[in-house]
Amino acid sequence: MTVMKFMSYPSRTLSSPVSAPAPNRGRHARQRITQALLGATALACTLAVAPATAAAAKVPAGEKVARGSNCFSCHAVHHKVVGPAFEAVAKRFAHQPGAKAMLMHAVQFGHVGTWGQIPMPPHPKLSPLQLDEVITWVLSIRPQAAAAVAHKTYAYVVDGKKVLLDFPVFQPGTRNVTKSVFRGYELFNSYCFRCHGEDAIGSEYAPDLRTAVKNGMTQAQMTQIAMEGIKAKGMPAWAGFFSPKDLQAIYQYVAGRTYKLVGQGEPPQ
């Protein structure tokens, strides 16, 4: 909020040729000044709040509903997670007659088969208005322009060998792991360790994920497997429980263990 500075004026002496104002005139003058100051303060507050309000108004209603539900556990706007990218849904259905009603029904009651055999759960708590807002927003999404993105790499030396990763393992200038890697450690040793072994060392129930990463398993592949599960091998689907960001953290922790950058036990942070 703008801070207003007031100028002080020299008081008039008794010898001033200007006569003192009448009491009512003085009171009215003070009231006008007070009203002007209040108006200026209100204007300053309005101008300070306006940018934040305008920024919030840019988020479509349907996107707000989608983010408030569990839609982003399985979907992203421009790339596939478990379900298709919202962009792909728009590209496929935006110009089809009756698509909006069909998609609203699919979201409300659940659906399987259009994009594969992983079922989308029903969303009975969403009102007709909310369903309409979500699907209207999804169908309005335009394809993202393709652009070459330079990915930063991080180099580490382990046992005399250079290791290149597309994410940092340590905080700058330290051997303390990043918040993301530490979060991955917490999540892995709270949930994944039951089958994949404490500290990602593998077990008789599930494979050593360090071997999978060393053999080329990417973050996207791990995310898809974790979200969908592997029913034939008894691995549950974690969609709706882990977010893509959670699985990114888990992958980074496992990769850190794979390349011996992160040891067993709680890493320093």
Stockholm file with secondary structure:
# STOCKHOLM 1.0

chainA/1-269         MTVMKFMSYPSRTLSSPVSAPAPNRGRHARQRITQALLGATALACTLAVAPATAAAAKVPAGEKVARGSNCFSCHAVHHKVVGPAFEAVAKRFAHQPGAKAMLMHAVQFGHVGTWGQIPMPPHPKLSPLQLDEVITWVLSIRPQAAAAVAHKTYAYVVDGKKVLLDFPVFQPGTRNVTKSVFRGYELFNSYCFRCHGEDAIGSEYAPDLRTAVKNGMTQAQMTQIAMEGIKAKGMPAWAGFFSPKDLQAIYQYVAGRTYKLVGQGEPPQ
#=GR chainA/1-269 SS CCCCCCCCCCCCCTTCSSCCCCHHHHHHHHHHHHHHHHHHHHHHHHHHHHHHHHHHHTSCHHHHHHHHTTHHHHBCSSSBSSSCCHHHHHHHHTTSTTHHHHHHHHHHHCBCSSSCSSCBCCCTTSCHHHHHHHHHHHHHCCCCCCCCCCCCCEEEEETTEEEEESSCSBCTTSSSBCHHHHHHHHHIIIIIHHHHCGGGCCCSSSCCHHHHHHTTCCHHHHHHHHHHCBGGGTBCCCBTTBCHHHHHHHHHHHHHHHTTSSCSSSCCC
#=GC SS_cons         CCCCCCCCCCCCCTTCSSCCCCHHHHHHHHHHHHHHHHHHHHHHHHHHHHHHHHHHHTSCHHHHHHHHTTHHHHBCSSSBSSSCCHHHHHHHHTTSTTHHHHHHHHHHHCBCSSSCSSCBCCCTTSCHHHHHHHHHHHHHCCCCCCCCCCCCCEEEEETTEEEEESSCSBCTTSSSBCHHHHHHHHHIIIIIHHHHCGGGCCCSSSCCHHHHHHTTCCHHHHHHHHHHCBGGGTBCCCBTTBCHHHHHHHHHHHHHHHTTSSCSSSCCC
//
